[in-house]
């Protein structure tokens, strides 16, 4: 057989017929019409000077020669697929800078070990980390990608839900030894609380439980989430932090499990047109895999 004239495009039709045992089944699987598949099989048999299938009332019965050629045909198909992947990826190397936006606790406590692993897996990628609690910087093109607690509604952005953060009331062992451990939500009225300043979500939660905001005692009020966590660690009062963060410090413990606090979803977001970049796709996929694994276990100190 003269391989220079061989029609390699016939191989997929041969393998489809071999796998499905009929032209009808092969047509459904490939989207190629039955007459076209029939012509492909006949042409391949003519080129090879072999009978590959016996035509029966039940469909196609592969001959011994067809079964012998199946392994080589699969290898040819796999090689063609590899060739296509290499061709589509040429000129798109996983190299360059990616600007990632994330909130304070995510950027400071969740991401560092993940980025350390990314540095090993993608050594030619340089991450620029924008630490911000604002949700607008991605739309303003200040960042290429973002980890956020809200799902974007803009059609220009692609978002994937990759995990969630559960919040718990917590305090340091030193504080609880000094002030006692609250056993019921009402007990918190006698404790120093670490809450936001302009952000009043914690106070709003107490009001919903029937406790007026004026009855609360504040150990510290700040909208800086890192400062809140540092205050909890220092024994300044009772805070409301993520389970992942609480698990990173053995001197801090979760309390009052009966209090139902919000579970914050984590969305990985990127500009739609950037999702087709090999660089952005590699970083997006790495974070989508690694963030849920990090959230599943306690943070590493």
C-alpha positions in Angstrom: 0.0 0.0 0.0 1.3 3.5 -0.9 1.0 5.4 2.4 1.5 8.7 0.6 -1.9 8.4 -1.0 -3.6 6.9 2.1 -6.7 8.8 3.3 -6.1 9.1 7.1 -9.5 10.8 7.5 -11.2 7.3 7.1 -9.8 6.1 10.4 -12.4 7.8 12.6 -15.2 6.2 10.6 -13.6 2.8 10.9 -13.2 3.1 14.6 -16.8 4.3 15.1 -18.1 1.4 13.1 -15.9 -1.0 15.0 -17.1 0.4 18.4 -20.9 0.6 17.6 -21.3 -2.4 15.3 -23.6 -0.6 12.9 -23.6 2.3 10.6 -26.7 3.7 12.4 -24.9 3.6 15.8 -21.7 5.1 14.3 -23.8 7.9 12.7 -25.4 8.8 16.0 -22.1 8.9 17.8 -20.2 10.9 15.1 -22.8 13.1 13.5 -21.8 11.8 10.1 -24.5 10.4 7.9 -24.9 6.6 7.3 -24.3 6.8 3.6 -21.0 8.8 4.2 -19.8 6.3 6.8 -20.6 3.5 4.4 -18.6 5.1 1.6 -15.7 5.6 4.1 -15.7 2.0 5.1 -15.8 0.9 1.4 -13.0 3.2 0.5 -10.8 2.1 3.4 -11.4 -1.6 2.4 -10.4 -0.7 -1.2 -7.2 1.0 -0.1 -6.2 -1.8 2.3 -7.3 -4.5 0.0 -9.0 -6.1 3.0 -12.6 -7.0 4.0 -13.0 -5.2 7.4 -16.7 -5.9 8.1 -19.2 -8.6 7.2 -22.6 -6.9 6.4 -25.3 -8.8 8.3 -28.9 -8.2 9.1 -27.9 -7.1 12.6 -25.3 -4.6 11.4 -21.6 -4.8 10.9 -19.5 -7.8 12.0 -15.8 -7.0 12.3 -13.5 -9.4 10.6 -10.3 -10.8 12.2 -8.3 -8.3 10.0 -10.3 -5.4 11.4 -9.7 -6.5 15.0 -6.0 -6.8 14.3 -5.9 -3.2 12.9 -7.9 -1.7 15.7 -4.9 -1.1 18.1 -3.0 0.7 15.4 -6.0 2.7 14.4 -6.5 3.9 18.0 -2.9 4.9 18.2 -3.3 6.9 15.0 -6.3 8.7 16.4 -4.6 9.4 19.7 -1.6 10.8 17.8 -3.9 13.1 15.8 -5.5 14.4 19.0 -2.1 15.1 20.5 -1.1 16.9 17.3 -4.2 19.0 17.4 -3.7 20.0 21.0 -0.1 21.0 20.4 -1.1 23.0 17.3 -3.9 24.8 19.2 -1.5 25.6 22.1 1.4 26.8 20.0 2.2 30.4 20.7 0.2 30.3 23.9 2.7 29.5 26.6 1.8 29.5 30.3 4.0 32.4 31.1 3.3 36.0 32.1 1.7 38.1 34.8 -1.7 37.7 36.3 -3.3 40.2 38.6 -5.6 38.6 41.2 -7.9 40.4 43.5 -9.0 39.0 46.8 -10.4 40.1 50.1 -8.1 40.5 53.1 -8.6 37.2 54.9 -8.5 35.3 51.6 -5.4 37.1 50.5 -3.5 36.9 53.8 -4.5 33.5 55.2 -6.0 31.3 52.5 -4.0 32.1 49.4 -0.4 32.1 50.5 0.1 28.3 50.7 -1.9 27.9 47.4 0.3 30.5 45.7 3.4 28.7 46.9 2.1 25.5 45.3 1.3 27.4 42.1 4.8 28.8 42.0 6.0 25.2 41.8 3.5 24.1 39.3 3.6 27.2 37.1 7.1 28.7 37.6 6.8 31.1 34.7 3.7 32.8 36.1 4.1 35.9 38.2 1.1 36.7 40.4 0.2 40.3 41.3 -2.1 40.3 44.3 -4.5 43.1 44.8 -5.8 43.0 48.4 -9.2 44.7 48.5 -12.7 44.1 49.9 -14.2 46.0 47.0 -16.1 44.1 44.4 -15.7 46.7 41.7 -12.0 46.4 40.8 -12.5 43.5 38.3 -15.1 45.5 36.3 -12.8 48.5 36.3 -10.0 46.3 34.9 -7.8 46.8 37.9 -7.5 43.0 38.0 -7.6 40.1 35.6 -9.2 37.6 38.0 -10.9 37.8 41.4 -11.9 35.6 44.4 -15.1 37.1 45.7 -18.0 36.3 48.1 -20.7 37.5 45.7 -21.5 36.3 42.2 -21.1 38.9 39.5 -24.1 39.6 37.4 -22.3 41.2 34.4 -22.3 39.2 31.2 -18.8 40.2 30.5 -17.5 38.1 33.4 -17.3 34.3 33.8 -17.7 33.0 37.4 -17.3 29.6 38.9 -18.5 28.7 42.4 -15.5 26.9 43.9 -16.2 26.8 47.7 -17.7 28.4 50.7 -16.6 29.8 54.1 -18.6 29.1 57.2 -18.5 31.8 59.9 -18.4 31.0 63.6 -18.3 32.9 66.8 -14.8 32.4 68.4 -12.5 33.6 71.1 -9.0 32.9 72.4 -8.4 30.5 75.3 -6.9 33.4 77.3 -10.0 35.5 76.9 -12.4 32.6 77.8 -10.3 31.8 80.9 -10.5 35.4 81.9 -14.2 36.1 81.1 -15.8 32.6 81.0 -17.3 30.7 78.1 -20.7 31.9 76.8 -23.1 29.0 76.6 -26.1 30.8 75.1 -26.4 33.7 72.6 -27.8 35.9 75.3 -24.5 35.4 77.3 -22.7 37.5 74.7 -24.3 40.6 76.1 -21.9 40.3 79.0 -18.9 39.9 76.7 -16.6 42.2 74.8 -17.4 41.9 71.0 -15.1 42.5 68.1 -17.3 43.9 65.2 -17.2 46.2 62.3 -17.2 50.0 62.5 -19.2 51.2 59.5 -20.1 47.7 58.6 -22.9 46.7 61.0 -23.7 43.1 59.9 -22.9 41.8 63.4 -25.1 44.3 65.2 -27.9 43.6 62.6 -27.6 40.0 63.5 -28.1 40.7 67.2 -31.0 42.9 66.5 -32.6 40.0 64.5 -32.2 37.8 67.6 -34.0 40.4 69.7 -31.0 42.1 71.3 -30.8 45.9 70.6 -27.5 47.2 69.3 -27.3 49.6 72.3 -27.0 46.6 74.6 -23.8 45.3 73.1 -20.4 45.7 74.6 -17.6 46.4 72.1 -14.0 45.3 72.7 -13.0 46.7 69.3 -14.8 48.1 66.3 -12.9 48.0 63.0 -13.7 47.2 59.4 -10.2 45.8 58.8 -10.8 42.0 58.9 -7.2 41.3 59.6 -7.3 43.6 62.6 -10.4 41.8 63.8 -8.6 38.4 63.6 -5.5 39.8 65.4 -7.8 41.2 68.1 -9.4 37.7 68.6 -5.9 36.1 68.9 -4.8 38.8 71.4 -7.8 38.0 73.7 -9.5 41.3 73.1 -13.0 39.7 72.8 -15.4 37.5 70.9 -15.1 37.7 67.2 -16.9 36.2 64.2 -14.5 34.6 61.8 -14.3 31.8 59.2 -13.9 28.2 60.4 -10.8 27.9 58.1 -9.2 30.8 60.0 -10.1 29.5 63.4 -8.6 26.2 62.6 -5.2 27.8 61.8 -4.6 28.9 65.4 -4.8 26.3 68.3 -5.1 29.1 70.8 -8.5 30.1 69.4 -11.7 28.1 69.6 -15.1 28.2 68.1 -18.0 28.8 70.5 -21.8 28.9 70.5 -22.5 26.5 67.6 -26.2 27.1 67.8 -25.7 30.6 66.4 -26.4 30.4 62.6 -24.0 32.7 60.9 -23.9 33.3 57.1 -22.1 30.8 54.9 -20.1 32.9 52.4 -19.8 31.4 48.8 -16.5 31.9 47.0 -16.7 32.7 43.3 -13.6 32.7 41.0 -14.2 35.3 38.4 -12.4 36.3 35.2 -13.1 38.5 32.2 -14.8 36.4 29.5 -12.3 37.1 26.8 -9.4 36.3 29.1 -10.7 32.8 29.7 -9.5 31.8 26.3 -5.9 32.7 27.2 -3.7 29.7 28.0 -2.1 31.7 30.8 -5.4 32.8 32.4 -6.9 29.3 31.8 -4.0 27.7 33.6 -4.2 30.0 36.6 -8.1 29.8 36.7 -8.0 26.0 36.7 -5.3 25.8 39.3 -7.2 28.0 41.7 -10.5 26.2 41.0 -8.8 22.9 42.0 -6.7 24.2 45.0 -9.0 26.6 46.8 -11.7 23.9 47.7 -8.9 21.6 48.9 -7.5 24.4 51.2 -11.0 25.1 52.6 -11.6 21.4 53.3 -8.9 21.4 56.0 -7.5 23.9 58.5 -5.2 26.6 57.4 -1.5 26.0 58.0 0.2 28.4 60.3 
